[in-house]
Amino acid sequence: MIEFPDKSKRRARARWNLFLVREAAQACIRFANEHEQQFPTSVAEVAPNLTGGVKLEEIETNSDIVYQDSMAGIANPSRTIVIMSKQAWQERNGRWLKAYAFADGRGVVREERENNFDIFEGKRIILSTSNQ
């Protein structure tokens, strides 16, 4: 894991994680558009759709695809997480951060007081029908 000791480097970490999940989400959306609206089931499937100089290994190491069904199953793309950082990271102020990207391609870095994002994720992650 990359360490970001000073403030500017910590901000860079947040920006980098946000960039990764957004790029991955946009690659997932492009994949779905090319595969009858079906989202990929693995990060490796989106490799041909990655842009912005992002390497597949960076996405695989740092992100998880959490939505793997059809775009038709998403009622609210702006509130449905499709990919997120594998791990949260703690800032010096004690707050925890985690990056998320949504089905509309938008990304956010969420901040919590404790390393617990369950409520935020629970309202925004749709379980795949194959996993229910």
C-alpha positions as CSV (number, residue, x, y, z in Angstrom):
1,M,0.0,0.0,0.0
2,I,1.2,3.5,-0.8
3,E,1.8,5.8,2.2
4,F,0.9,9.4,2.0
5,P,2.5,11.2,5.0
6,D,1.9,14.9,4.4
7,K,-1.3,16.8,3.7
8,S,-0.7,17.3,0.0
9,K,0.2,13.6,-0.4
10,R,-2.9,12.6,1.5
11,R,-5.1,14.7,-0.8
12,A,-3.3,13.1,-3.7
13,R,-4.3,9.7,-2.4
14,A,-8.0,10.7,-2.2
15,R,-7.8,12.1,-5.7
16,W,-6.0,9.0,-7.0
17,N,-8.6,6.6,-5.4
18,L,-11.4,8.7,-6.8
19,F,-9.8,8.7,-10.2
20,L,-9.4,4.9,-10.2
21,V,-13.0,4.1,-9.2
22,R,-14.4,6.7,-11.7
23,E,-12.3,5.3,-14.5
24,A,-13.3,1.8,-13.6
25,A,-17.0,2.7,-13.4
26,Q,-16.9,4.4,-16.8
27,A,-15.1,1.3,-18.2
28,C,-17.9,-0.8,-16.7
29,I,-20.5,1.4,-18.3
30,R,-18.8,1.2,-21.7
31,F,-18.5,-2.6,-21.3
32,A,-22.3,-2.8,-20.5
33,N,-23.1,-0.7,-23.6
34,E,-21.1,-3.2,-25.7
35,H,-22.6,-6.3,-24.0
36,E,-26.4,-5.9,-24.1
37,Q,-26.5,-3.7,-21.0
38,Q,-24.7,-6.4,-18.9
39,F,-22.1,-5.1,-16.4
40,P,-18.9,-7.1,-16.1
41,T,-18.4,-9.8,-13.5
42,S,-14.7,-9.1,-13.1
43,V,-12.3,-6.2,-13.4
44,A,-10.3,-8.1,-16.0
45,E,-13.3,-7.9,-18.4
46,V,-13.1,-4.1,-18.5
47,A,-9.4,-3.9,-19.5
48,P,-10.1,-3.0,-23.2
49,N,-12.4,-0.2,-22.0
50,L,-9.9,1.5,-19.6
51,T,-8.7,5.0,-20.5
52,G,-6.8,7.8,-18.9
53,G,-3.6,5.7,-18.6
54,V,-5.1,3.5,-15.9
55,K,-3.6,0.0,-15.7
56,L,-5.7,-3.1,-15.1
57,E,-3.5,-4.1,-12.1
58,E,-4.2,-0.8,-10.4
59,I,-7.9,-1.3,-10.6
60,E,-7.7,-5.0,-9.5
61,T,-5.5,-4.1,-6.6
62,N,-7.5,-1.2,-5.3
63,S,-11.1,-1.6,-6.4
64,D,-14.0,-4.0,-6.2
65,I,-16.9,-4.3,-8.7
66,V,-20.0,-4.5,-6.6
67,Y,-22.7,-4.5,-9.3
68,Q,-22.6,-7.2,-11.9
69,D,-26.1,-7.4,-13.4
70,S,-28.0,-5.6,-16.2
71,M,-28.2,-1.8,-16.4
72,A,-32.0,-2.4,-16.5
73,G,-31.8,-3.5,-12.8
74,I,-30.7,0.0,-11.8
75,A,-33.6,2.3,-11.0
76,N,-31.4,5.2,-9.9
77,P,-28.0,5.2,-11.5
78,S,-26.8,8.3,-9.6
79,R,-27.4,6.5,-6.3
80,T,-26.2,3.0,-7.2
81,I,-22.6,2.1,-6.5
82,V,-21.0,-0.1,-9.1
83,I,-17.4,0.0,-8.0
84,M,-15.6,1.1,-4.8
85,S,-12.2,1.1,-3.1
86,K,-11.3,-2.2,-1.5
87,Q,-10.1,-0.5,1.7
88,A,-10.8,2.7,3.5
89,W,-7.9,4.8,4.7
90,Q,-7.5,7.0,7.7
91,E,-6.6,10.7,7.7
92,R,-4.5,12.3,10.4
93,N,-7.7,13.9,11.8
94,G,-8.9,10.4,12.6
95,R,-11.6,10.4,9.8
96,W,-11.9,7.5,7.4
97,L,-12.2,7.9,3.7
98,K,-13.3,5.5,0.9
99,A,-13.9,6.1,-2.8
100,Y,-17.0,5.1,-4.7
101,A,-18.3,5.3,-8.3
102,F,-21.9,5.2,-9.3
103,A,-23.7,3.8,-12.3
104,D,-23.9,7.2,-13.9
105,G,-20.1,7.4,-13.9
106,R,-19.9,9.9,-11.0
107,G,-17.5,9.3,-8.2
108,V,-17.2,10.5,-4.6
109,V,-14.9,10.1,-1.6
110,R,-17.0,9.4,1.4
111,E,-15.8,10.4,4.9
112,E,-16.8,8.7,8.2
113,R,-15.8,9.1,11.8
114,E,-15.2,5.4,12.1
115,N,-14.1,2.7,9.6
116,N,-17.7,1.7,9.1
117,F,-19.3,2.5,5.7
118,D,-22.1,-0.1,6.1
119,I,-25.0,2.3,6.3
120,F,-23.8,4.3,3.3
121,E,-23.1,1.2,1.2
122,G,-26.2,-0.6,2.3
123,K,-28.4,2.1,0.8
124,R,-26.5,2.2,-2.4
125,I,-25.4,-1.3,-3.3
126,I,-27.8,-3.6,-5.2
127,L,-27.0,-7.2,-4.7
128,S,-26.6,-9.2,-7.9
129,T,-29.5,-11.5,-8.6
130,S,-26.9,-14.3,-9.0
131,N,-25.7,-13.7,-5.4
132,Q,-29.1,-13.4,-3.7
